[in-house]
Amino acid sequence: MNPSSSSFGRTLPADRFHTGVRVGSMVLWFVTIVIVYFVLTLIAQVVLGPIQGIGTLLLIGLAVVAAQPLAYLAERQLMQRWPSGRAMQLESDALVWREPKASLRIDLRQTVNFWRWRFVIKRRRGGRVPTGHHLFALRLVQGDNVVSVYSFLPPATAEALSAKCAFYELRRPSEQGKLALGGRDAMYIAAENTRWQSGAELDAADFQALLDHLTTALPEFGRAPASGM
């Protein structure tokens, strides 16, 4: 069975929120606050006269608040226009993983080993991923070619995806700091460590597109239980 032709050649950008975007966003946020502060100061001086003391502090606070939506829009633009250089390309019979200095190809006509797992985010990560979201991860292996990708999904989306495609629920360290290593947890913990070090993040929609492509191209991918291969 071949994937839908609509997916041929589609590129799924990875790590949109890379270091360059994060640093650029902070700079733009600071610059936006400064600009908004001076604009508000000019307006206040025209209306109220010279601003001093508590008035200056109030203007700074207003500038910080007013700059938030502008900084958010600037960040979105950076994410769209400044790619990380990492991306997954969908082909009719293959996946091509591209890095800035290299690329690899996974032939979907040949055997592909894969592992799928998930877990709940217990602590907010960098202010970007809310507590209660789910991390869904996929590891693909063919010979020496290995790719780990993941995505953060809100609870409702996570449950809908789980109903369509089974993911192994990885058990995290207990409150006593001991790992429950029953079943396949040890294997998945090792895969998770690799994802943490070198995995690539996809947007939720792109992660779903990758799963759909694999489900159609690899019949065993859709049939596989949550414990993977």
C-alpha positions as CSV (number, residue, x, y, z in Angstrom):
1,M,0.0,0.0,0.0
2,N,1.4,3.4,-0.9
3,P,1.0,6.6,1.0
4,S,-1.2,9.3,-0.4
5,S,0.5,11.2,-3.2
6,S,-0.4,14.4,-1.3
7,S,2.4,13.6,1.2
8,F,5.1,13.0,-1.4
9,G,7.9,15.5,-1.0
10,R,6.4,17.1,2.0
11,T,9.0,18.5,4.4
12,L,8.4,18.5,8.2
13,P,10.6,21.1,9.8
14,A,12.1,20.1,13.1
15,D,13.2,22.0,16.2
16,R,11.5,25.2,15.2
17,F,12.2,26.7,18.6
18,H,16.0,26.2,18.3
19,T,18.7,28.2,20.2
20,G,18.9,30.9,17.6
21,V,15.1,31.5,17.8
22,R,15.2,31.5,21.6
23,V,18.1,34.1,21.7
24,G,16.5,36.1,19.0
25,S,13.2,36.1,20.7
26,M,14.8,37.4,24.0
27,V,16.5,40.2,22.1
28,L,13.3,41.2,20.3
29,W,11.4,41.1,23.5
30,F,13.8,43.4,25.2
31,V,13.9,45.8,22.2
32,T,10.2,45.8,22.0
33,I,9.9,46.7,25.7
34,V,12.3,49.6,25.2
35,I,10.4,50.9,22.1
36,V,7.0,50.6,23.7
37,Y,8.4,52.3,26.9
38,F,9.6,55.3,24.9
39,V,6.4,55.6,22.9
40,L,4.3,55.5,26.1
41,T,6.6,58.0,27.8
42,L,6.2,60.4,24.9
43,I,2.4,60.1,25.0
44,A,2.3,60.5,28.8
45,Q,4.5,63.6,28.7
46,V,2.3,65.2,26.1
47,V,-0.8,64.4,28.2
48,L,0.4,64.7,31.7
49,G,3.7,66.5,31.6
50,P,7.1,65.3,33.0
51,I,7.0,61.8,34.4
52,Q,9.0,60.9,37.4
53,G,9.2,58.4,40.3
54,I,6.2,56.0,40.5
55,G,5.1,57.2,37.1
56,T,8.2,55.9,35.5
57,L,7.8,52.5,37.2
58,L,4.2,52.3,36.0
59,L,5.2,53.1,32.5
60,I,7.9,50.3,32.6
61,G,5.2,47.9,33.8
62,L,2.8,48.9,31.1
63,A,5.6,48.6,28.5
64,V,6.4,45.0,29.6
65,V,2.7,44.1,29.4
66,A,2.1,45.8,26.1
67,A,5.2,44.3,24.6
68,Q,4.1,40.7,25.2
69,P,1.8,40.2,22.2
70,L,4.2,42.1,19.9
71,A,7.1,39.9,21.1
72,Y,5.0,36.8,20.6
73,L,4.2,37.7,17.0
74,A,7.9,38.4,16.4
75,E,8.8,35.0,17.8
76,R,6.2,33.3,15.5
77,Q,7.8,35.0,12.5
78,L,11.3,33.9,13.6
79,M,10.1,30.3,13.9
80,Q,8.7,30.4,10.4
81,R,11.6,32.2,8.7
82,W,14.6,30.8,10.6
83,P,14.7,27.0,10.2
84,S,17.0,24.8,12.4
85,G,18.3,22.9,9.4
86,R,16.8,19.7,10.7
87,A,13.8,18.3,8.9
88,M,12.0,15.1,7.8
89,Q,11.1,14.7,4.2
90,L,8.3,12.3,3.2
91,E,8.7,10.3,0.1
92,S,6.5,7.6,-1.4
93,D,8.8,4.8,-0.4
94,A,11.2,6.4,2.1
95,L,11.9,8.9,4.8
96,V,14.8,11.3,4.3
97,W,16.2,12.9,7.5
98,R,18.2,16.0,6.9
99,E,20.7,17.7,9.1
100,P,22.8,20.8,8.4
101,K,25.8,18.7,7.5
102,A,24.4,15.3,6.6
103,S,21.3,13.3,5.8
104,L,20.1,9.7,6.0
105,R,17.5,7.7,4.2
106,I,15.1,5.1,5.7
107,D,13.8,2.8,2.9
108,L,10.2,2.0,3.7
109,R,10.3,-1.0,1.4
110,Q,12.7,-2.7,3.8
111,T,12.4,-3.7,7.4
112,V,12.2,-0.7,9.8
113,N,12.4,-1.2,13.5
114,F,10.5,1.3,15.6
115,W,9.6,2.2,19.2
116,R,6.8,4.5,20.3
117,W,6.4,5.8,23.8
118,R,4.7,8.6,25.7
119,F,4.6,10.2,29.2
120,V,3.0,13.1,30.9
121,I,5.0,16.3,31.6
122,K,5.0,16.7,35.3
123,R,6.8,20.0,35.4
124,R,6.5,23.0,33.1
125,R,9.4,23.1,30.7
126,G,11.0,26.5,30.1
127,G,7.6,28.2,30.2
128,R,6.8,26.7,26.7
129,V,5.3,23.3,27.5
130,P,2.5,23.4,30.1
131,T,2.3,20.9,32.9
132,G,-0.1,18.1,32.0
133,H,0.9,18.0,28.3
134,H,2.1,14.7,26.9
135,L,5.3,13.9,25.2
136,F,5.0,11.4,22.3
137,A,8.2,10.0,20.9
138,L,9.1,7.8,17.9
139,R,12.4,6.1,17.3
140,L,13.1,4.6,13.8
141,V,16.0,2.3,13.2
142,Q,17.2,0.7,9.9
143,G,20.8,-0.6,9.9
144,D,23.0,2.2,11.1
145,N,20.4,4.8,10.4
146,V,18.6,6.0,13.6
147,V,16.2,8.9,14.0
148,S,14.3,10.0,17.1
149,V,11.5,12.5,16.9
150,Y,8.9,13.7,19.3
151,S,6.1,16.2,19.9
152,F,4.3,17.8,22.9
153,L,0.5,17.3,22.8
154,P,-2.3,18.7,25.0
155,P,-4.3,16.0,26.9
156,A,-7.3,15.9,24.5
157,T,-5.1,15.6,21.4
158,A,-2.9,13.0,23.2
159,E,-5.9,10.8,23.9
160,A,-7.2,11.0,20.4
161,L,-3.8,10.0,19.0
162,S,-3.5,7.1,21.4
163,A,-6.9,5.8,20.2
164,K,-5.5,5.7,16.7
165,C,-1.9,4.6,17.3
166,A,-0.8,2.7,20.4
167,F,2.1,4.3,22.4
168,Y,3.9,2.6,25.3
169,E,3.3,4.6,28.5
170,L,6.7,5.1,29.9
171,R,6.9,5.0,33.7
172,R,8.9,7.8,35.2
173,P,10.9,7.8,38.4
174,S,8.8,7.3,41.5
175,E,8.6,9.8,44.3
176,Q,11.2,7.8,46.1
177,G,13.6,8.2,43.2
178,K,13.5,4.5,42.1
179,L,12.7,3.4,38.6
180,A,10.0,0.8,38.0
181,L,11.8,-1.4,35.5
182,G,9.2,-4.0,34.9
183,G,8.2,-5.1,31.4
184,R,10.1,-3.0,28.7
185,D,10.6,0.1,30.8
186,A,14.4,-0.3,30.8
187,M,14.6,-0.4,27.0
188,Y,12.3,2.6,26.6
189,I,14.2,4.5,29.2
190,A,17.4,4.0,27.2
191,A,15.5,5.2,24.1
192,E,14.2,8.2,26.0
193,N,17.8,9.1,27.1
194,T,18.8,9.1,23.4
195,R,15.8,11.2,22.5
196,W,16.7,13.7,25.2
197,Q,20.3,14.0,23.9
198,S,19.7,14.1,20.1
199,G,16.0,13.9,19.3
200,A,14.2,16.4,17.2
201,E,10.9,18.1,18.0
202,L,8.1,18.2,15.4
203,D,5.0,20.3,15.6
204,A,1.9,18.3,16.6
205,A,0.4,18.4,13.1
206,D,3.7,17.4,11.5
207,F,4.2,14.5,14.0
208,Q,0.7,13.3,13.1
209,A,1.5,13.5,9.4
210,L,4.6,11.4,9.9
211,L,2.6,8.8,11.8
212,D,0.0,8.7,9.0
213,H,2.7,8.3,6.4
214,L,4.2,5.4,8.3
215,T,0.9,3.8,9.0
216,T,0.1,3.7,5.3
217,A,3.6,2.8,4.1
218,L,4.2,0.1,6.7
219,P,1.2,-2.1,7.5
220,E,3.0,-3.5,10.6
221,F,3.3,0.1,12.0
222,G,-0.4,0.4,12.3
223,R,-0.9,-3.0,13.7
224,A,2.0,-2.9,16.3
225,P,1.0,-3.0,19.9
226,A,2.0,-0.3,22.4
227,S,5.1,-2.2,23.3
228,G,6.5,-1.7,19.8
229,M,9.1,-4.0,18.1
